[in-house]
Amino acid sequence: MKFLLFALAAMMSFGAGAANTQIFLDVQVSDLAPEQGAKWMRDPQEEVLFPIELARLKGRGCAVLSFDISAEGKAENIEIVESIPKRELGIHGRKMVRRWEWLPVSEAEPMVENKRLVRLDFCMGEESAEQVEQYCKQQTKLDCRL
């Protein structure tokens, strides 16, 4: 299931010749694990921000992360399964997942540990926020392996 979590338009400078270049950023989060077994969901009110360090590196691509959600709702044992074209995408993705707040899917069920697998797609461009979002949604359909 695909979630558009945050599209950010930012004014960024990428060197002396590119001052005042408008760059549009988008992050798509895809839950790769079956939803039937999900005991936790990410807080839908929480925005997913494109890491500024990654934007400065002009980082775009995808990362697949595997992790556990503890009975307390904290992401633990976060592993980078895939990260292309650069490992930095997975490293930044791991930091993002660690900060997310997880809420129980059902208050009626006991809170137990749950294994998750998510894909993060990082996209950027100069066209428009809508075009970058559309490009990023298309990118989610591509393989995230070398």
C-alpha positions as CSV (number, residue, x, y, z in Angstrom):
1,M,0.0,0.0,0.0
2,K,1.4,3.3,-1.0
3,F,1.2,6.4,1.2
4,L,2.1,9.9,0.1
5,L,3.4,11.2,3.3
6,F,4.9,14.5,2.5
7,A,5.8,16.6,-0.5
8,L,8.2,19.4,0.3
9,A,9.1,22.3,-1.9
10,A,12.3,23.9,-0.8
11,M,14.6,26.7,-1.9
12,M,18.1,25.3,-1.8
13,S,21.4,26.3,-3.0
14,F,23.7,23.7,-4.6
15,G,26.8,25.8,-5.2
16,A,27.6,29.3,-6.4
17,G,26.2,28.7,-9.9
18,A,22.9,27.3,-8.7
19,A,22.0,29.9,-6.1
20,N,18.2,30.3,-5.7
21,T,17.4,27.1,-7.6
22,Q,14.0,25.8,-6.6
23,I,14.1,22.1,-5.8
24,F,11.0,20.0,-5.1
25,L,11.3,17.0,-2.9
26,D,9.1,14.0,-2.3
27,V,9.2,10.8,-0.2
28,Q,6.9,7.9,-0.8
29,V,6.6,5.2,1.8
30,S,5.4,1.7,0.8
31,D,4.6,-1.0,3.3
32,L,6.0,-4.2,1.7
33,A,4.7,-6.6,4.4
34,P,1.2,-8.0,4.3
35,E,-1.2,-5.7,6.2
36,Q,-3.3,-8.6,7.7
37,G,-0.5,-9.3,10.2
38,A,0.3,-5.7,11.0
39,K,-0.1,-4.9,14.7
40,W,1.2,-1.4,14.5
41,M,0.7,1.5,12.1
42,R,2.8,4.7,11.7
43,D,1.1,7.8,13.1
44,P,-0.7,9.2,10.1
45,Q,-0.4,12.8,11.4
46,E,3.4,12.5,11.4
47,E,5.0,14.1,8.3
48,V,7.9,12.4,6.5
49,L,10.5,14.9,5.8
50,F,13.2,14.6,3.1
51,P,16.5,14.7,5.0
52,I,18.3,17.9,4.4
53,E,21.7,16.1,4.3
54,L,20.3,13.8,1.6
55,A,19.0,16.8,-0.4
56,R,22.5,18.4,-0.2
57,L,24.0,15.2,-1.6
58,K,21.3,15.4,-4.4
59,G,20.3,11.9,-3.2
60,R,17.5,10.2,-4.9
61,G,16.6,6.5,-5.2
62,C,15.1,3.9,-2.9
63,A,15.8,2.0,0.3
64,V,14.2,-1.1,1.7
65,L,14.3,-1.4,5.5
66,S,13.5,-4.3,7.8
67,F,12.8,-3.7,11.4
68,D,10.9,-4.8,14.5
69,I,8.3,-2.8,16.4
70,S,8.6,-3.5,20.1
71,A,5.6,-4.0,22.4
72,E,6.2,-0.4,23.4
73,G,5.8,0.9,19.8
74,K,9.5,1.6,19.1
75,A,11.3,0.7,15.9
76,E,14.3,-1.6,16.8
77,N,16.8,-3.8,14.9
78,I,16.5,-1.6,11.8
79,E,18.4,-3.2,8.9
80,I,19.1,-1.9,5.4
81,V,17.9,-4.6,3.0
82,E,18.5,-2.6,-0.2
83,S,19.7,1.0,-0.8
84,I,20.3,2.3,-4.4
85,P,22.1,4.0,-5.9
86,K,23.9,4.9,-2.6
87,R,24.0,3.5,0.9
88,E,23.3,7.0,2.3
89,L,19.6,6.5,1.3
90,G,19.4,3.5,3.6
91,I,21.3,5.3,6.4
92,H,19.0,8.3,6.3
93,G,16.0,6.0,6.0
94,R,17.1,4.1,9.1
95,K,17.2,7.4,11.0
96,M,13.7,8.3,9.8
97,V,12.2,5.0,10.8
98,R,13.8,5.2,14.2
99,R,12.1,8.6,14.9
100,W,8.6,7.5,13.7
101,E,5.8,7.0,16.3
102,W,4.0,3.7,16.0
103,L,0.4,3.3,17.1
104,P,-1.5,0.0,17.7
105,V,-3.8,-1.0,14.9
106,S,-6.3,-2.2,17.4
107,E,-6.7,-1.2,21.1
108,A,-8.5,-4.5,21.7
109,E,-5.5,-6.7,20.8
110,P,-2.5,-7.0,23.1
111,M,0.5,-4.9,22.1
112,V,3.1,-7.4,20.8
113,E,6.3,-7.2,18.8
114,N,5.8,-7.0,15.0
115,K,8.2,-7.4,12.1
116,R,7.9,-4.8,9.3
117,L,9.4,-4.3,5.8
118,V,9.1,-0.8,4.2
119,R,10.4,0.9,1.1
120,L,11.3,4.5,1.0
121,D,11.5,6.3,-2.3
122,F,13.4,9.7,-2.3
123,C,12.8,11.9,-5.3
124,M,13.8,15.5,-6.3
125,G,13.5,17.7,-9.3
126,E,13.2,21.3,-10.5
127,E,9.9,21.0,-12.5
128,S,7.1,21.2,-9.9
129,A,5.9,19.6,-6.8
130,E,3.3,17.7,-8.7
131,Q,5.7,16.4,-11.3
132,V,8.2,15.2,-8.7
133,E,5.4,13.5,-6.8
134,Q,4.2,11.8,-10.0
135,Y,7.7,10.7,-10.8
136,C,8.2,9.3,-7.3
137,K,5.0,7.3,-7.5
138,Q,6.2,5.8,-10.8
139,Q,9.6,5.1,-9.2
140,T,7.9,3.0,-6.5
141,K,6.9,0.5,-9.2
142,L,10.6,-0.1,-10.2
143,D,12.8,-2.7,-8.7
144,C,14.8,-1.5,-5.7
145,R,17.8,-3.8,-6.2
146,L,21.1,-3.5,-8.0
